Amino acid sequence: MSDRQPSRISATRLVAEGLVVVVSILIAFALDAWWAERQLEREMAEDLAIVEYELAENIRLVKLTIDIMGRVVAANNTLISELQAQAESPNLEIADTTLYWGLFINPTLDPSLGGIDAWIAAGRLAGIDSPVLRQRLASVRGKVEDVVEEQRVARDIGLRTIYPLIQDEIGDIGLVQDVFAAGLHIRQGASVQEIPTSGVIPVPNSGALRFALRARTIWYEAAIREMLDFQAELEEIQALVRAEMGASGNVTPNSEPG
């Protein structure tokens, strides 16, 4: 009997040691899973901060573009009024700033969506809790194409229809652009800067020119309405992103990612 007791003790010890090993492995797996989950949460929080910052920059850019398009529409309307008021005159002297804003400024929204695009391409949208936010982020790129269509049409009217009617008096469009381009940069400027004036430019007055100017104005007015809707869309997405960031509790909204 004394010979069997050590065997029982050894077996018990082996079972105990085996349990310790199993428990240790399970704890290690649990710690690894916990750490991986925390790492994913940190990465998601950083991604959300990048997207929120990108949205804020795009909202700023949209507002600037709307401001510029408003200047273009106002200049177009002034130009149309002046030409219409003297419809019988074959030529009319127009302030160069009015002519520049009315004809040669062709704002087209060019948003920065690299962060959102990269996030979508990497399949990171699945990590967002809100299904509404996932859908809204996935649709941003398609919305941009809809928004800029009116701006492209208005630009084409200016370059392909209006400019040929006045090119003999105006000269090379590239030179005109170079003269006035200094001081206007949509991305960098905090506000639309004034263009310096140098005098007046003779413009041929014709029904075709006035018609084309009205058409361009209509398209830019439609573009402004689309842009205002897009601004509201971006602001709503930004609010959803901030709510997601607040739920994570890891990143302060509206802070620039480092």
Summary of the structure (lengths in Angstrom):
residues: 258
radius of gyration: 31.5
end to end distance: 73.1
largest distance: 129.5
contacts: 718
relative contact order: 0.16
helix: 75%
strand: 4%
